[in-house]
Each structure stands twice: as structure tokens, then as C-alpha cells.
Amino acid sequence: MSAQVHVACLFHKCVSPMSVSTGGFELQRGTQTLRAAVELLSSMRFAIALLTVICIASVVGTVLLQNEPINNYINQFGPFWYEVFAALDLYSVYSAWWFLLILAFLVVSTTLCILRSTPKILHDLKLFKENIREQSLKAFPHKAQAELAEAPEAAAQRIGRTLVASGWKVRLQRRETPQGAGWMVAAKAGAANKLGYIAAHSAIVMICIGGLLDGDMMVRAQMWFNGKTAFTGGGLIADVPEQHRLSDRNPTFRGNLLVTEGTRAGTAILPQPQGVILQELPFDIELKRFIVEYYDNGMPRLFASDIVIHDRYTGEAKEARVEVNHPASHRGIQIYQSSFDDGGSLVRLKAVPMGSAVHPFTVEGRIGETTALTNGEERLQLEFTGLRVINVENFVNRNDSGADVRRVDLRQAIESRLGSAHKTVTERELRNVGPSVTYKLRDAAGQAREYHNYMLPIDLDGSRVYVLGVRDTPTEEFRYLRVPVDENDAIDGFIRLRAALADPAMRREAVRRYVQLAAGGQREDLQQALTVSTQRAIDLFAGQDPDIDTLPRRNMPVLGGLQAVSAFMEVNVPEAERERAGEVLLRILNGALFELYQLSREDAGLPPAERGEATAAFMTQAVLSLSDAFFYPAPLTFQLTDFEHVQASVFQVARAPGKTIVYLGCLLLIIGVFAMLYVRERRLWVWLSPREAGQGLQATMALSSNRKLLDNDREFDRLKERLLHPSAEVNR
């Protein structure tokens, strides 16, 4: 902030308003080294160098996300560049020691500038410069002469009263001339322009000091001089040693405090590049209730926390509500609503096998906990990582890219970008799709994948599907598998079909039924040929064909589904015949899979599925989902069946004594900038010289201003009429 503010005053840095020197403050005493250092610190060239470094650092701090977890930076830049950037404190630029040092030098430099310029400005404010000579007045751009039929003293008094009535400050000087007593009328206005220089530079100092007080400087100082160190381990807050804690008398800090509903906490966490520092508070915050209100489309409208503040010294309990932009305050510490999190919700999950020999089971746990899963020699760790009760998604069809030039409407494209400032060409159809759970499965080697599953089915592209997400690293986006629902709006139909596809006996029976239905009553050789083709197609789709290892995998870990069918045709069918052969093979495959679906229902004791649009839509999506399921990296998925939601509020607690100083500095800066930009300093002189033999007066008038504006021309013409032609002014 101070860098941006200082740019406005850069051209006036370390010089008085009437000077063009860019040098610094020159001491008259002291050693040569001290005089050179003071001159450098207070010079404009030093200020430009500081501002250049601050601007570069601000760009880095804007482009590079600040105070992120270390793993994020390592994944983004790699171990080598992470170490390089960490050595330069680029991950916390605004609290880096070198950034704070630059701000401190900026304070010193600007203070020296004020010390140098203020005496000259204040001295200049007292001067009317009434000793200026008549010949000098004739050299001004705005000058005029006239003859007055008045006595010199009377004319001087009249001109002085007129100027005072117009807001000018006036001084009259009597001078003796060979022709008699002459009078100099010296006036000035707009002195606030020069005071603006002082106000703007003083504001910079105040803002920088306030920023240093509210920054990380105090925490760093305690780490340097009081033996405090950052904590890098884990565990309970109560078990963290004293050398990682700051006293509640710490004059300035800004940290985060997570409080779960029904609990209380009084130790904030201050992130540091190497870990965290714990900040003790003089009170505990108890969260009675966290409140979230939503709009009709599911977007949040209000975040609020009903809290009780328990003072540790007096025992006082004070109720308060904290909302976004409406903080609470106690003992000079502001409590802001920063965000919200899960407070350890209890979730119940149903394990659903994805075509493996895993039997369904249920498991429950709290968010943040871990449980072990075993299946013979295979062991996995199930980590409950997140629960979201509300998920608002945009359901606008993104397939229409508008790339077809025949459909471009130039008028509509232009008008869609005109109008109100909030208009956007991006359509939004927001809809709440219900709760979702996030978990990780970690193998014995410590490798983990993250999964994101929605509790309820979602209508997507005309199909009602369950959405199962997976990603390999936290930096990736989730990839989603769409699983169609059956007639009961459940995932069971697909799971039965997936299990039947993995069973060779059920595949053979499905082939037999399909061939009997499609070629029953025809020649034996035709039925045999259809049986071989159908068996080959469904075995390829199941990934269990005897010759599947000879087919090209194209970097796929498992070959199955439509990918295996495509690889088989690429090897065994000439390119000219692939399209026709593919249509036939897919028709055979779809028929066999439908019979397999009927078998899976029969095996579960359910009636056969009725042929119709609903069943056809289910089978179409099921074929695609079965093919994509080969890329699902887990033998099972977990479906959220029930939960007990526990909310937690994340508060930002801050003791900021520099805030008032910054606010006063900003106010002073506004006043100073407006004074410099909109207040013109003007000086006016009128020399009244008596003519020989008492034949009236010769009046010479001149006007000077610190800016060349058209207003100066208009004002001079107006003053000339009023001061040098009083009869015309009276007649008017």
C-alpha cells in the first residue's frame, strides 16, 4: 500500500515545491560517510530504487499464491526451485525480512524528506514577497498596467479590501520614490497547496509505520530475541511446547482459530514459512451455533456464528454474533468470520464392489479420522477427509462452443456485452445437487488417491446417474465416472451387471440366450458362428479374452470395455471394413449385455426388465459406464448413506494497533493529494506609483501561479477589471 501511495508523491520527493533539485538532505556537520548516507537516504534516486524493488515484490506476491502448504509449492516447482524460492521468502513476500526492511528505509527516506522540505515550506508560507521590483512584475506572463485617478494610499486600501473580501491574504508596503510615496499591494491565496506536500509525505510515513506495526515484524522480533521457534510437528495444541507459543500480551498479531460447534478454543495459529506459531488469547471463544443461509438456487447468502466470549482474567461471558464484514471485538482483539469447515461430522458409508470379489459392507467414521481396511493380504487405509452438505453446480450445456461461423450473430454478440456492468456472456444454471463425501484410500506403500462421491443421483445430459470422482494428486481436477441408476433410483442394477460381466459362466449363459433369441431356428453353422462372435465380443468387453494380451494397450493399465473391442478390430479387421464391422459388433455386444443384465436380475430374484425407453436409456449409459469403469483405480467405492453434520467456524483474530494509524494516514493522504491537485497557489502584486505633478497613479499588476491553467487567465482578467477599473466594476 505504501508503495502505491508513494508514487503519487515521487516527483516531489525530497525537494521543496519551488525547487527542482533531486538531491537529498545535506548535513552541515558530521563525518563524510554520515553526510553521504543521509544524502542518499533522502534523495529521489534512492526512493525510485526502493519503489522499483517494492513493485517487483508486489508482482511476485500477486502472481505467486502466498502462504500455501509446502507440498503445493514442491508439486508446482519441484524440489530445487522450491528451495530457491523459499530462501528468498517468496512464499510470504509481504512478511519477508527484506520487504519489511525496504518499508523501514522508505519510512526513513520520507521522514528525512519531510525534515528537509517542511522548514522551507513553512517559511515560504509567511512570505508575501512584497519587496519585488517593478521591473520584475513586467516579466510575468500575466501582467497589466493602468492609470488610476486616486490617491496612492486610498487606492492601496481599496485594492487590499477588495482582495481580502475575495479570500486573499494581503500586505501593504509603503515605498518612497522620487515622485512621492508609492504603495505595493502583495497578496497570496491557495497556501493549502504547499501544506498538501507535507500532508501527503506525512501520510506515507504513517501508513508505512502502521503497516509495519500490523505486519509480521513483532512476531519475527520475538522469534529472534525471545527464542521462539516455529512448530513443525503434529498432535494436540495442548501438547505443543512453550517455545512455540506467544504470550497473550503480544502487541500485534493476525491468526486463525477453528472452533467446533459446542466447543471452545483460545489458541490461534499463526502460519509461518517453516511451520506455525501458536498465539495465546486472553479469552476463549465458544461456538454455540454456526448459521448458513442460502438463496433459492443454493448459493450461500449468509455466514454467521453465534459465539460466547469467555474472558480468562475476569471470568466474564459475553455473547456475540460474528458475520462476514461484521466482526466482534474484545480486549482490543477483532474477531472476524473467515470461513467455515467440518467439525468432525460422523459419516456412514456403504462399500460397493466395482466388479471385484469384495463383499458389500458398511463403515463409519468422523471427518479427519482414519480406519483400516483388510481383504486378506491387501491392506488399505480409509481416510475421511471431507463432507459437503450443499453442492451448487452450474448445469449450463458447455458442448455448444459457438465455433460454427454460420451461427455467429454479430449484433447479438455485441449487445450481450453492452449494458449494465454486471452483465456477462456466460450463462449460469445453478442447482444444488445435495451432499457429497471426500475420502482417500492409501495403500501399504503410502500412496493415496482421493475420491469424491455424491450421495444422490444427478440428472446429466438426459440421464440420471451417480457421479464418482477420483484424482491421483491434490493438484489435479477430479475425473468422474457416471453410473446409471436402475428403476429404484439406486446403483444396485449397475453393480449387479458389473459383477455378472466378471463371471465367465454368466457371460456364456448370456451368449447362449442371445444367440437363441437372435438366430433360433436357423442353420446350426449360423448359430455357431454367431455364438463365437458374441462370445468373443463380450469377453473382449470384459477384458478376459484369451488373446487380449496381444492387443495394443496404448499406455492403458487395463485393457477392457470398448477400448479392447476397438483394439481387436484395429488388429484383425481391414481399415476399409471397420466401420461396417464395428456397427455389427456393437449391435451383437449390446444384445449380449442386455441378456447379461436380465440374468443379473434373475440371479437377484427380480423380475425381468421391461423392454422400453427407460431400459434402453439405462443400457446405453451402462455400456459406457462399464467401459469407463476399467479406468476406476479402486476395487470398491464408498457411497454416502447417512451423516451427522457437525459445523466448525474458522475465525481470524487480529490485534492491529496500526489500523488507526493507517486510517489516519489515508485520510491525511486524501487531504494532501486533493490539496496538491485541486488547490492553486497564486500570488498577486499591484504596484501603485504616483505620477509627476500629482497627475494620478500608474498601476502595474502581475499574477503568478504554480500551474499553467486556463483558470489563471480567467481569474487575472476578472481581477484586472475589479482592481484596475473600479468605475467599470461599480457600473456593472
C-alpha positions in Angstrom: 0.0 0.0 0.0 2.8 2.4 0.9 4.5 1.8 -2.4 1.4 2.8 -4.3 0.8 5.8 -2.2 4.4 7.0 -2.5 4.2 7.0 -6.3 1.8 9.9 -6.2 4.4 12.0 -4.4 7.5 10.7 -6.1 8.0 13.8 -8.3 8.0 16.0 -5.2 10.3 13.7 -3.2 12.9 15.3 -1.1 12.5 18.8 -2.7 10.6 21.8 -1.8 7.8 22.8 -4.1 9.8 25.7 -5.5 12.9 23.6 -6.1 13.9 21.3 -9.0 16.8 19.6 -7.1 16.7 15.8 -6.9 19.4 15.6 -4.3 18.9 14.7 -0.7 19.2 16.3 2.7 22.7 17.7 3.2 24.1 17.8 6.7 26.4 20.6 7.6 28.2 18.6 10.3 29.3 15.1 10.9 31.7 12.7 9.0 31.8 12.5 5.3 30.3 8.9 5.5 27.3 10.1 7.6 26.6 13.1 5.3 26.7 10.9 2.3 24.4 8.3 3.9 21.9 10.9 4.9 22.0 12.5 1.4 21.5 9.1 -0.2 18.6 8.1 2.1 16.7 11.4 1.5 17.3 11.5 -2.3 14.9 10.9 -5.1 17.1 8.3 -6.8 17.1 6.2 -3.6 13.3 6.5 -3.4 13.0 5.3 -7.0 15.2 2.3 -6.3 13.0 1.4 -3.3 9.8 1.7 -5.2 11.2 -0.4 -8.1 12.0 -3.3 -5.7 8.6 -2.9 -3.9 6.8 -3.0 -7.3 8.7 -6.2 -8.4 8.0 -7.8 -5.0 4.3 -6.9 -5.3 4.1 -8.5 -8.7 5.7 -11.7 -7.3 3.3 -11.6 -4.3 0.3 -11.3 -6.6 1.3 -13.9 -9.2 2.6 -16.5 -6.7 0.0 -17.7 -4.1 1.1 -16.8 -0.7 1.2 -18.9 2.5 0.2 -22.1 0.8 1.1 -25.6 2.1 4.7 -26.6 1.4 3.6 -29.6 -0.6 1.7 -27.4 -3.1 4.9 -25.5 -3.9 7.0 -28.6 -4.2 4.5 -30.2 -6.6 4.4 -27.0 -8.7 8.0 -26.0 -8.9 9.9 -29.2 -7.9 12.4 -29.6 -5.0 15.2 -27.5 -6.5 13.2 -24.3 -7.3 11.2 -24.7 -4.1 14.4 -24.4 -2.1 15.5 -21.4 -4.2 12.2 -19.5 -3.8 12.0 -20.4 -0.1 15.4 -19.0 0.5 14.1 -15.7 -0.9 10.9 -15.8 1.2 8.8 -15.6 -2.0 6.1 -17.7 -0.4 5.4 -14.9 2.1 6.7 -11.8 0.4 4.8 -9.3 2.5 6.2 -10.6 5.8 9.7 -11.3 4.4 12.6 -9.6 6.3 13.8 -7.8 3.2 10.4 -6.5 2.4 10.0 -5.1 5.9 13.5 -3.6 5.7 12.6 -1.8 2.5 9.5 -0.4 4.1 11.6 0.8 7.1 14.0 2.5 4.7 11.1 4.1 3.0 9.9 5.5 6.3 13.4 6.9 7.0 13.7 8.3 3.5 10.4 10.0 3.5 10.9 11.4 7.1 14.2 13.0 6.0 12.4 14.5 3.0 9.8 16.0 5.4 12.5 17.3 7.7 14.2 19.0 4.7 11.2 20.4 3.0 8.9 21.4 5.9 11.0 24.4 7.2 11.3 25.8 3.7 7.5 25.4 3.0 6.6 27.0 6.4 9.0 29.8 5.8 7.6 30.4 2.3 4.0 30.5 3.7 4.9 33.5 5.8 6.4 35.5 2.9 4.3 37.9 0.8 7.3 38.9 -1.3 6.3 42.5 -1.2 9.8 43.7 -1.9 9.6 42.6 -5.5 10.7 45.4 -8.0 8.5 47.0 -10.6 10.7 45.7 -13.5 10.3 42.2 -12.3 6.5 42.5 -12.5 6.7 43.3 -16.1 8.4 39.9 -16.8 5.4 37.9 -15.6 3.2 36.2 -18.2 0.1 37.7 -16.6 0.6 41.4 -16.3 -1.3 44.6 -16.9 -1.0 48.4 -16.5 -3.5 51.1 -16.0 -3.8 54.7 -14.8 -5.9 55.5 -11.7 -7.3 58.8 -10.6 -6.9 58.1 -6.9 -4.5 58.9 -4.1 -1.9 56.2 -3.7 -2.8 55.2 -0.2 -6.5 55.3 -0.9 -6.0 53.1 -4.0 -3.9 50.7 -2.0 -6.5 50.4 0.7 -9.3 49.9 -1.8 -7.4 47.2 -3.6 -6.5 45.5 -0.4 -10.1 45.4 0.9 -11.3 44.0 -2.4 -8.8 41.2 -2.3 -9.5 40.4 1.3 -13.2 40.2 0.5 -12.3 37.6 -2.2 -10.3 35.4 0.2 -6.8 36.7 -0.4 -4.3 37.5 2.3 -2.9 41.0 1.8 0.1 43.0 2.9 0.6 46.7 2.1 4.0 48.3 1.8 4.8 52.0 1.5 7.8 52.9 -0.6 9.4 56.3 -1.1 10.0 57.2 -4.8 11.3 60.4 -6.4 7.7 61.2 -7.4 6.4 60.6 -3.8 5.1 57.8 -1.7 4.2 54.6 -3.7 2.4 51.6 -2.4 3.0 47.8 -3.1 0.0 45.6 -2.6 1.1 42.0 -2.2 -1.4 39.2 -1.9 -1.4 35.4 -1.9 -4.0 32.6 -1.9 -4.0 28.8 -2.1 -1.4 28.3 0.6 -3.0 24.9 1.3 -1.3 23.6 -1.9 2.0 23.6 -0.1 0.6 22.1 3.0 -0.6 19.3 0.8 3.0 18.3 0.2 3.6 18.0 3.9 0.3 16.1 4.4 1.0 13.6 1.6 4.5 12.8 2.7 3.5 12.6 6.4 0.7 10.2 5.3 3.2 7.9 3.7 5.2 7.7 6.9 2.0 7.0 8.9 0.8 4.3 6.6 4.2 2.6 6.5 4.5 2.7 10.3 1.0 1.3 10.6 1.8 -1.4 8.1 5.0 -2.4 10.0 3.1 -2.5 13.3 0.3 -4.7 11.9 2.6 -6.9 9.9 4.8 -9.8 10.9 7.5 -7.7 12.4 6.6 -8.2 16.0 6.3 -11.9 15.7 9.6 -12.1 13.9 11.2 -10.0 16.6 10.0 -12.4 19.3 11.3 -15.3 17.4 14.7 -13.6 17.0 15.2 -12.2 20.5 12.9 -14.4 22.8 13.9 -17.8 21.5 10.5 -18.6 19.9 10.6 -21.1 17.0 8.0 -22.4 14.5 6.3 -25.7 15.3 6.5 -28.3 12.5 5.1 -31.4 14.1 1.5 -32.6 14.7 -0.7 -33.6 17.6 -2.9 -31.7 20.0 -2.5 -28.0 20.6 -2.3 -28.6 24.4 0.9 -30.7 23.9 2.8 -28.0 21.9 5.9 -26.8 24.0 6.2 -23.3 25.3 8.9 -22.2 22.9 6.3 -22.4 20.1 3.8 -20.1 21.9 3.4 -16.4 22.1 2.0 -14.6 25.1 -1.5 -13.0 25.1 0.3 -9.7 25.7 1.7 -9.8 22.2 1.0 -6.3 20.9 0.2 -7.3 17.3 -0.7 -10.5 15.5 -3.1 -12.0 13.0 -4.0 -15.6 13.1 -6.7 -18.2 12.5 -8.8 -20.0 15.1 -11.0 -23.1 14.4 -13.9 -23.7 16.8 -16.3 -26.7 16.5 -19.9 -26.3 17.5 -20.4 -26.9 21.2 -16.7 -26.5 22.0 -14.4 -23.6 22.9 -10.9 -22.6 21.9 -8.5 -19.9 22.9 -5.2 -20.5 20.9 -4.8 -19.1 17.4 -2.5 -20.4 14.8 -0.1 -18.0 13.0 1.2 -19.5 9.8 5.0 -19.2 9.2 7.2 -20.4 6.3 8.7 -23.2 8.4 5.6 -24.2 10.3 3.2 -22.4 12.7 3.4 -20.3 15.9 0.6 -20.6 18.5 -0.8 -17.3 19.8 -2.5 -17.4 23.2 -5.6 -15.3 23.5 -6.8 -13.6 26.7 -10.2 -15.2 26.2 -11.8 -18.4 24.9 -14.4 -18.5 22.1 -17.2 -20.9 22.4 -19.2 -21.6 19.2 -22.9 -22.1 20.1 -24.2 -22.3 16.5 -22.9 -21.8 13.0 -25.5 -20.4 10.6 -25.6 -20.7 6.9 -28.5 -19.3 4.8 -28.9 -20.0 1.1 -30.6 -18.4 -1.8 -33.2 -20.4 -3.8 -30.5 -21.6 -6.3 -28.4 -23.0 -3.5 -25.8 -20.2 -3.3 -24.9 -19.1 0.2 -26.4 -15.8 1.3 -25.1 -15.5 4.9 -22.4 -16.9 7.1 -22.7 -16.2 10.8 -21.5 -17.6 14.1 -23.3 -17.2 17.5 -20.4 -17.2 20.0 -19.8 -16.7 23.7 -16.5 -14.9 24.6 -15.1 -16.2 28.0 -12.6 -13.8 29.5 -9.7 -15.7 31.1 -9.0 -12.9 33.6 -12.4 -11.7 34.8 -14.4 -14.8 34.0 -16.9 -12.7 32.1 -19.0 -14.5 29.5 -20.2 -12.2 26.7 -22.5 -13.4 23.8 -21.9 -12.0 20.3 -22.6 -12.7 16.7 -19.9 -12.7 14.1 -20.8 -12.2 10.5 -18.8 -11.5 7.3 -17.8 -7.9 7.4 -19.3 -7.6 10.9 -16.6 -8.6 13.4 -16.8 -8.8 17.2 -14.2 -7.2 19.5 -12.9 -8.0 23.0 -9.8 -6.6 24.8 -8.7 -4.9 21.6 -8.8 -8.0 19.5 -11.0 -8.2 16.5 -12.8 -11.5 15.7 -13.7 -11.9 12.0 -15.7 -14.6 10.3 -13.1 -16.0 7.9 -14.6 -19.3 6.7 -16.1 -22.5 7.9 -15.1 -26.1 8.0 -16.2 -29.5 9.1 -16.1 -30.0 12.8 -15.8 -33.8 12.8 -19.0 -34.9 11.2 -20.0 -38.6 11.6 -20.4 -40.3 8.2 -21.8 -43.7 7.3 -20.5 -45.2 4.1 -21.5 -48.3 2.2 -18.8 -50.1 0.4 -19.9 -51.0 -3.2 -17.7 -53.5 -5.1 -16.6 -52.4 -8.6 -16.5 -55.8 -10.2 -14.2 -57.4 -7.7 -14.7 -60.2 -5.2 -15.2 -57.6 -2.4 -18.5 -58.2 -0.5 -20.6 -55.1 0.4 -20.1 -53.8 3.9 -20.7 -50.6 5.9 -18.2 -48.4 7.7 -18.5 -45.2 9.7 -16.1 -42.6 11.0 -15.6 -38.9 11.7 -14.1 -36.5 9.2 -10.4 -36.2 9.9 -10.1 -39.8 11.2 -8.7 -42.9 9.6 -9.7 -46.6 9.6 -8.0 -49.7 8.3 -9.5 -52.0 5.7 -8.2 -55.5 5.0 -9.0 -58.1 2.4 -6.7 -61.0 3.0 -3.2 -59.7 2.3 -4.4 -56.4 0.8 -4.5 -53.6 3.3 -5.8 -50.1 2.8 -6.2 -47.0 4.9 -9.5 -45.2 4.6 -9.2 -41.5 5.4 -12.3 -39.5 5.9 -11.3 -36.1 4.5 -14.5 -34.0 3.9 -18.2 -33.7 3.9 -20.2 -31.1 2.0 -23.9 -30.9 2.7 -24.5 -28.3 -0.1 -23.0 -28.6 -3.6 -24.0 -25.9 -6.1 -23.1 -26.8 -9.7 -23.6 -25.0 -13.0 -25.6 -27.1 -15.3 -25.4 -25.0 -18.5 -24.6 -27.1 -21.5 -20.9 -26.4 -22.3 -20.9 -28.5 -25.5 -22.1 -25.6 -27.6 -18.9 -23.8 -28.3 -20.3 -21.4 -30.9 -17.5 -22.2 -33.3 -19.8 -22.6 -36.3 -19.4 -19.4 -38.2 -22.8 -19.9 -39.8 -24.4 -19.3 -36.4 -22.5 -16.2 -35.4 -24.8 -13.2 -34.7 -22.6 -10.2 -34.6 -25.3 -7.9 -33.3 -26.3 -10.3 -30.5 -22.6 -10.8 -29.6 -22.1 -7.1 -29.2 -25.3 -6.4 -27.4 -24.6 -9.2 -24.9 -21.5 -7.3 -23.8 -23.2 -3.9 -23.5 -25.5 -2.6 -20.8 -25.1 -2.9 -17.1 -21.7 -3.6 -15.5 -22.7 -6.9 -14.1 -23.8 -8.4 -17.5 -21.9 -11.5 -18.5 -22.0 -13.6 -21.6 -21.5 -16.8 -19.5 -24.8 -18.4 -18.8 -25.4 -19.9 -15.4 -27.9 -22.5 -14.3 -27.0 -23.1 -10.7 -28.5 -26.1 -8.9 -28.0 -27.8 -5.5 -27.2 -31.5 -6.1 -27.0 -32.5 -2.4 -24.4 -33.8 -0.1 -21.1 -35.4 -1.1 -18.2 -37.1 0.7 -14.5 -37.0 0.1 -12.1 -39.7 1.2 -8.7 -41.1 0.5 -7.6 -44.7 0.0 -3.9 -45.2 1.0 -2.1 -48.4 0.2 0.7 -50.1 2.2 3.4 -48.0 0.3 1.8 -44.8 1.5 0.4 -43.8 -1.9 -3.1 -42.3 -1.8 -5.8 -41.4 -4.2 -8.6 -39.1 -3.4 -12.3 -39.8 -4.1 -15.3 -37.5 -4.3 -18.7 -39.2 -4.4 -22.1 -37.6 -4.4 -24.8 -39.0 -2.1 -27.7 -38.6 -4.6 -28.0 -39.3 -8.3 -27.8 -36.3 -10.6 -29.6 -35.5 -13.9 -26.9 -35.1 -16.5 -27.4 -34.9 -20.3 -30.8 -36.5 -20.0 -29.6 -39.4 -17.8 -29.9 -39.9 -14.1 -26.6 -41.0 -12.8 -24.4 -41.4 -9.7 -21.2 -39.4 -10.0 -18.0 -41.0 -8.7 -14.9 -38.8 -8.7 -11.2 -39.7 -8.4 -7.9 -37.9 -8.7 -4.3 -39.0 -8.1 -2.9 -35.8 -6.6 -4.4 -32.7 -4.9 -3.2 -30.5 -7.8 -5.4 -32.4 -10.3 -9.0 -31.9 -11.1 -11.4 -34.8 -10.3 -12.3 -37.2 -13.1 -15.8 -38.5 -12.8 -17.4 -41.9 -13.6 -21.1 -41.7 -14.4 -23.1 -44.7 -13.2 -26.7 -45.1 -14.3 -29.5 -45.7 -11.8 -32.0 -48.6 -12.0 -35.7 -48.4 -11.7 -35.4 -47.9 -7.9 -33.1 -44.9 -8.4 -30.3 -46.9 -7.0 -26.8 -48.0 -8.1 -27.6 -51.7 -7.5 -28.6 -52.5 -11.0 -25.3 -51.4 -12.4 -23.3 -53.2 -9.7 -25.1 -56.5 -10.4 -24.4 -56.1 -14.2 -20.7 -55.3 -13.4 -20.4 -58.4 -11.3 -22.1 -60.5 -13.9 -19.7 -59.3 -16.6 -16.8 -60.5 -14.5 -18.4 -64.0 -14.2 -17.4 -66.3 -17.2 -20.4 -68.7 -16.5 -22.9 -65.8 -16.7 -21.3 -64.5 -19.8 -21.6 -67.8 -21.5 -25.3 -68.1 -20.5 -25.9 -64.6 -21.7 -24.4 -65.5 -25.1 -26.5 -68.7 -25.3 -29.7 -66.8 -24.7 -28.8 -64.0 -27.1 -28.0 -66.5 -29.9 -31.2 -68.4 -29.2 -33.2 -65.2 -29.4 -31.4 -63.8 -32.5 -30.8 -66.9 -34.6 -33.2 -69.6 -33.1 -34.5 -71.9 -35.8 -31.7 -71.1 -38.3 -28.9 -73.3 -39.5 -26.6 -74.8 -37.0 -23.5 -73.3 -38.6 -25.0 -69.8 -38.5 -25.8 -70.2 -34.8 -22.3 -71.5 -34.1 -20.7 -68.6 -36.0 -22.9 -66.1 -34.1 -22.0 -67.8 -30.8 -18.3 -67.5 -31.4 -18.6 -63.8 -32.5 -20.8 -62.9 -29.5 -18.6 -64.8 -27.0 -15.5 -63.0 -28.4 -17.2 -59.6 -28.2 -18.4 -60.0 -24.6 -15.1 -61.5 -23.5 -13.2 -58.6 -25.0 -15.5 -56.1 -23.4 -15.0 -57.9 -20.0 -11.2 -57.7 -20.5 -10.9 -61.5 -20.3 -10.3 -62.6 -23.9 -7.5 -65.3 -24.2 -5.7 -63.2 -26.7 -6.2 -59.8 -25.1 -2.5 -59.5 -24.1 -1.5 -59.5 -27.8 -3.6 -56.4 -28.5 -2.1 -52.9 -28.4 -2.7 -51.3 -25.0 -1.8 -47.7 -25.9 -0.5 -47.0 -22.3 -3.7 -48.3 -20.7 -3.0 -50.2 -17.5 -6.0 -52.5 -18.1 -7.5 -53.3 -21.5 -11.2 -53.8 -21.4 -14.5 -52.3 -22.4 -14.9 -50.5 -25.7 -11.2 -49.9 -25.8 -10.5 -53.6 -26.1 -13.1 -54.0 -28.8 -11.5 -51.2 -30.7 -8.0 -52.7 -30.3 -9.2 -56.0 -31.6 -10.7 -54.5 -34.7 -7.6 -52.5 -35.3 -5.5 -55.7 -35.5 -7.9 -58.1 -37.2 -10.2 -56.0 -39.4 -9.1 -54.2 -42.5 -9.5 -50.4 -42.3 -12.0 -50.3 -45.1 -14.3 -52.7 -43.4 -14.0 -51.4 -39.8 -17.0 -49.1 -39.9 -19.5 -51.7 -41.1 -17.9 -54.4 -38.9 -18.0 -52.1 -35.9 -21.7 -51.5 -36.2 -22.4 -55.2 -36.4 -20.1 -56.0 -33.4 -21.7 -53.3 -31.3 -25.1 -54.5 -32.1 -24.2 -58.0 -31.0 -22.4 -56.7 -27.9 -25.4 -54.6 -26.8 -27.7 -57.6 -27.3 -25.5 -59.9 -25.2 -25.1 -57.3 -22.4 -28.9 -56.9 -22.2 -29.3 -60.6 -21.7 -26.5 -60.4 -19.1 -28.4 -57.7 -17.4 -31.6 -59.9 -17.4 -29.5 -62.7 -15.9 -28.2 -60.5 -13.1 -31.8 -59.6 -12.2 -32.9 -63.2 -12.3 -30.0 -64.2 -10.1 -31.1 -61.5 -7.6 -34.7 -62.7 -7.6 -36.0 -59.7 -9.5 -38.5 -59.8 -12.5 -37.0 -59.3 -16.0 -36.6 -55.7 -17.1 -39.3 -54.5 -19.4 -38.2 -53.5 -22.9 -38.8 -49.8 -23.3 -37.2 -46.4 -23.4 -36.2 -46.4 -19.8 -34.4 -49.7 -20.0 -32.8 -48.7 -23.3 -31.5 -45.5 -21.8 -30.2 -47.4 -18.8 -28.4 -49.9 -21.0 -26.9 -47.2 -23.2 -25.4 -45.4 -20.3 -24.4 -48.7 -18.6 -22.3 -49.8 -21.6 -20.4 -46.6 -21.5 -20.0 -46.8 -17.7 -18.9 -50.4 -17.8 -16.2 -49.4 -20.4 -15.1 -46.4 -18.3 -15.1 -48.5 -15.1 -11.9 -50.2 -16.2 -10.1 -47.0 -15.5 -11.5 -46.7 -12.0 -8.5 -47.4 -9.8 -10.1 -48.9 -6.8 -11.7 -52.4 -6.3 -14.6 -50.7 -4.4 -16.3 -47.3 -4.0 -18.0 -45.9 -1.0 -21.5 -44.5 -1.1 -22.6 -42.0 1.5 -25.7 -43.3 3.2 -26.1 -41.1 6.3 -24.3 -38.5 8.2 -24.5 -36.4 11.4 -23.3 -32.9 10.4 -21.0 -31.0 12.8 -20.1 -27.5 11.8 -17.0 -25.5 12.7 -16.2 -21.9 12.2 -12.8 -20.5 11.2 -12.2 -17.1 12.8 -9.5 -14.7 12.1 -8.4 -13.0 15.3 -6.3 -9.9 15.0 -4.8 -7.3 17.3 -3.9 -4.4 15.0 -2.8 -1.2 16.8 -1.6 0.2 13.5 -5.0 0.1 12.0 -6.0 3.5 13.4 -2.6 5.0 12.3 -3.2 3.7 8.7 -6.8 5.1 8.6 -5.5 8.5 9.8 -2.7 8.3 7.2 -5.2 7.5 4.5 -7.3 10.5 5.5 -4.3 12.7 5.6 -3.2 11.4 2.2 -6.6 12.2 0.6 -6.4 15.7 2.0 -2.9 16.2 0.8 -3.5 14.8 -2.7 -6.6 16.9 -3.1 -4.7 20.0 -1.9 -1.9 19.4 -4.3 -4.2 18.6 -7.3 -7.1 21.0 -6.8 -5.7 23.9 -4.9 -3.8 26.5 -6.9 -1.2 28.6 -5.2 -1.4 32.2 -6.6 0.4 35.4 -5.8 -0.7 38.9 -6.9 1.2 42.1 -6.8 -0.1 45.6 -7.6 2.5 48.4 -7.7 0.9 51.9 -7.3 3.4 54.6 -8.4 2.5 58.3 -8.2 3.0 60.3 -11.4 4.8 63.6 -11.6 2.9 66.8 -10.5 0.2 64.7 -8.8 -1.4 63.6 -12.0 -2.9 60.3 -10.8 -1.3 56.9 -10.4 0.5 54.4 -12.6 -0.7 50.9 -11.6 1.3 47.8 -12.5 -0.3 44.4 -11.8 1.1 40.9 -12.1 -0.1 37.4 -11.2 1.8 34.2 -10.7 0.6 30.6 -10.2 2.3 27.3 -9.6 0.3 25.8 -12.5 -0.4 26.9 -16.0 -4.2 26.6 -16.4 -6.9 28.5 -18.2 -8.4 29.4 -14.9 -5.4 31.6 -14.3 -6.3 33.6 -17.5 -9.9 34.0 -16.4 -9.1 34.9 -12.9 -6.5 37.5 -14.0 -9.0 39.2 -16.3 -11.5 39.3 -13.6 -9.1 40.8 -11.1 -7.9 43.3 -13.6 -11.4 44.6 -14.1 -12.1 44.8 -10.4 -8.8 46.3 -9.3 -7.6 48.5 -12.1 -11.0 49.6 -13.5 -13.1 50.3 -10.4 -15.6 52.6 -12.2 -16.5 49.8 -14.6 -17.0 47.4 -11.7 -19.3 49.8 -10.0 -21.3 50.5 -13.2 -21.7 46.7 -13.7 
